[in-house]
Amino acid sequence: MSWLKAFKGDKGKAIHYAPPPGPPPGHRQAPIAPPEWKPAPEASHTLGLYADATEDEYKAAERFCAQNPPQSPKFLASHIVERIDAQGCRAWQIEQPPPDRRFRGTIHNVGDAKGSLGVVKVTTEDGCQDVCLLSDLPILAGLYDIQGKLGVYYEVKILRMDGLIAIGSACRPYPQWRLPGWNRLSAGLHLDDLRKFFEDPDGGRDYACNPPLARIAPGDTVGFGYAFALGTVFFTYNGVRLPDAFTGVYLPRERHDMYAAIGVGGRCEFEVNFGGDVFRWKEGNEWAWRVEGHVGTLAGGRSGADDELPKYEELRGNGPF
């Protein structure tokens, strides 16, 4: 019998074998690209519902962003990492704005004393103009590994809002006189008209919720969340997670240091909770969403303690830490 007949069946037909399932040995599957940011599906408004910034302030912000490119992500100084290890979420504070006539009010950050509040309390006066307050530390630090976490989260409790309050995020540097969501690499939910913004200097977009968001009242709590997996910004209202506001933002994550950003104008009073007190959104109390577990291990799995971190003096000129 010839070698050909040895591989034929009873009817003289050659037997064919299907290749094994899956890619061939040694084949590397191409990584899945992160989602690209696309404008939210809701209709965009040209003008704000209640008030708009002046044309001069808009042009000044455009010049500011053109002259000041986004800061690259950087390591936290070793004493900051030690502070986070010791204080956890209470290490995050609201940075005092530069002395000028725009911000009129007080910021009481979390104290170290036993029995001190676990939240940051902000009070502004009637003459306070639109200003954006940033956290002193990033809530998303690009050079650090996420260590299996789902995202980061913080909340703001409204005690008084005779003016306006906006809650969101921003990368430094950000024009201080612009509300969150109006300019580069910034997202925000404005609580006067309940519209959402991402790099949108116009009138924003309606936030499609069911049931729709009603007027914000004293005692209400609004939260900001960012999910790592798809670069998703979402908000919560009195402990209920709302539909995703934006997806595909702050990606690749390794290129950004993102800060909590809270805009305020007029007479207001509110508390900022980075996790020093219990969140109304219950999932936010889990380790997977708390900001303090996000630092200490560098991207790639290396421990921050084993790496040469920049000295504090080298960082002073590049940010609040």
N, C-alpha and C positions, 0 to 999 in steps of 0.2 A: 504494500500500500504506500502510495507516495505521501509526502508530507502534506500536500494540499488536501487529500482525501481525509487525513486524520482530523482536520478542522472543519469537516462538513457534516451536516446532519443526515437523517435518513433519506431526505429528498434531494440530497446533493447541494443544498444551499449552505453558504458560509454562515457561521454563527458570529454575530456581532455583539460586543459587550459595551454597555453604556459606561461612560466615565463616572467615577465616584462623585457624589454630590459635593458642592462647595468649591472654593477656589483651589487651584493646584498648589502643591506644597511649595512653600517659600514665597507665595504671592502675598503682597501687602495691599490690603484694601485701602483705597484713598479715603482720608478723613472727611467726615461730613462737614461742609462749610456752615458756619453759623448763619442764622437768618439775617438778611439785609433789612435795614430799617426802611419802612414804607410809611407814608403819611396815614394817619388814622382814617377809618372809613367815614367818620361823621363829617358833615359839611363844615367848611372853614368859614369863619366870620371875618369880614374886613375890618370892622370896628368893634371895640369893646362894648359890652352891654351898658355899663354905667360910666366909665371914665377911661380915657386913654392918656398915655404919657405924651409929652410935647414932642414936636418934630425935632427940636434941638437936642432933646435927651436921646431920641432914637439915633440921630446922626452921631452924637458923641459916643454912644455905645458901639456903633459900627466902627468908628475910628479906633476905639479902645481895643476891640477884638482884633482888628487888623494889625495894630502895633504891638499887641501882647499875645503871642501864640500860646496855646494850652501848655501848661507845665507837664513835663514827663513824670510818670510815677516814680516815687523814690522811697527809700527805706525810712522807717521811723527810727529816730535816735534811740539809743539803748535805754536812756532814762524814761522815755515815753513807753517803750515796751514794758519796762518794769512797773510803771504806773498802771498800765492796763492789767498786768498780772495781779497787782495788788487790789485794784479798785473795780475791775471788770467794766461793765457798761457805764458806771459812774465816772469813768475817766473822760468820757466825751462831754464837751462843754460847747457853749455858743461863744464864738469869738467876739470880743468887744469891738465895735466898729471904730474906724478912725475918728478922731474928734473933728466934727464939722457941724454945720447947722441942720443937716438933713435928719439925723437921728436924734430924737428927743425922748429920752426914757431911761430905764434902768434894766440891767441884766444881772440876775442873781444866779450864779452857777452853783452846781452841787458842791457842798462843802465836805471837808474831810472829817469834821467833828462827828462824834457819835450822836445819832438822833437827827442829823441834818436831813433836809429833803433829798429825795432821790431824783428830783426833776429840776430842770432849769426854768426859772420864772422870769418872764419878760413883761414889762409894763411900758407902754408908750403914751405920749401926751398928744393933745389936739394938734400941735404944730409939727408933729413928726411927718416928714415927707416920705414918699416911697423909698424903701431901703431893703436890701437883701442881706440877711444875717446868715453867716455860714458857720458850720461846726468847726472847731479848731482842729479836729482829727478827721481823716477820711473814714466814711462808713464802708467804702469799697476801696481797698488798697491793692493796686494792680500787681505789685511785685510779690505779694504774699499768696500762698496757696489757700484755696477755699476749704480744704480739709473735710470734704464731704458735706459742707453746709449747703442749704438750699438757697439762701439769699440773706439779705439784711433788711432791717425794719426799725422804724421809730414812729412815735405818735406825738400829736399836739392836742392838748385839751384847751378848748376855747372858754375863757372866763368872761371876756367882754370883747365885742367887735363893733365899735362905733365907726371905725374906718374900714380897712380891708386887711385880710391875712391871706397869704398864699403859701402852700406847702409843697416842697419838692426836693430837687437835687441840682447840683452844679459842679463843674470842674473849675479849678482855679487857672488863671485869674478870671474873675467875673465882675462886670461893672456893678459897683455897689448900689447905684441908683436905679437899677433895673430889677423888676420882680422875677422870681424863678419861672423858667419856661420861655422867656422872651428872647434870649440870646443863646449863643453857641454852647452846646453840650449841657443844656439845662432843661429840666422838666418841671412842671408845676401844675397844681390844681388851685385855682383862684376861688376863694370861698365867698366872694361877693356875688359873682355871676355863675359860679359853679361850672366854669369852663376849664378845659385842660389845654396845656400848652407844651410843646417841645420845639425849641428853636423857632418859635412863632412870634414875631413882633407885632402881629396884627390882632385880631379879635378872638383867637383861639377856636376851639371846637367844643360842641356840646358833649357832655359825658353821658353816653347812652347807658342808662341804668334802669332796671325794672324791679321795684317802682322807681320813678325818677327821683333824684335828690331834691329835697325841699330846702327851705331856708335854713342856714346854719344858726343855731341858737346857743346861748351860754350853757355850758355843761356838755355840749357835744364834743366828741373826740374824733379827729381825722388822722389816719395813719398813712405813711408812705412806705412802700415795699419795693424791693428790687430782687427779682428771681434770676439766679445765675444762668440757668440752663439755656434760656432763649433770650436773655437780655430784656426781661419784661419789667416794665414799671406798672405798679398797681397801687390803688388806694383803698383804705378801709373807712367805714363810717359807723361809729358807735359799735365797734367790734365785729362788723360784717364786712367781709372782703367784697369789693366791687369788681365789675368786669375789668379785664386788663386794659390799661390806658394806652400803652405803647409797647411794641415788641421790636427787638433787634437793635436796641440802643446801648451805648457804652460797650460796644464790641469792636475788636477783641478786648476782653476784660483786662488783659495784661497791659494795655496801653493807657489805662485811666486810673487816676485817683479821684473818686467821687465823694463829694461832701453833702451833708444835709444842708438844705437851703430853705430859709423861711423869710418870705417877704411880708412887710408890714407898712402900713401908712395910717395916719390918724390915731385916734385914741383906742387902744386895744390892750388886752391883758390875756396872756396864755401861758401854758406850761409845756415844756418840751421834755419828753420822756424817751431816753435812749435805752431804757431797760433797767434803770435804777429803781423803778417802781413797776407794779404789775401792769401789763398791757391789757387793754380791753379786747383786742383781737387775740384770742386764746393761743392760736398757733404761734404767735410771735414770742410767747414765753418759752418756747422750746429752744434747745441749744442750736438747732438747725437754722434759726433766724436771728440769733443774738449777735450784735456787732463785735463783742469782745473776743469771740473765738476765731476771728478771721486773721489775726496777726500772730507772728511767732515762727511760722514755717514758711520759708521762701518758696516761690513757685518752682516746681521741679522736685520738691520733697526735701530740700536741704533745710536744716534747722538754722533759724536766725542766730542762735547763740554761737554757732560755729563759724559764722561769717564775719568778716571785717566790716562793721557798719561805719558810716561816716560820722565824724565827730559833730557834736552839737553846734560848734562854731561854724562848721561848714554849711550847716543847714539853715542858719538864722536868716540868711539873705534870700532864701528860697521859699519861705512860707512861715506859717505860725509855729512850726515845730522844728 
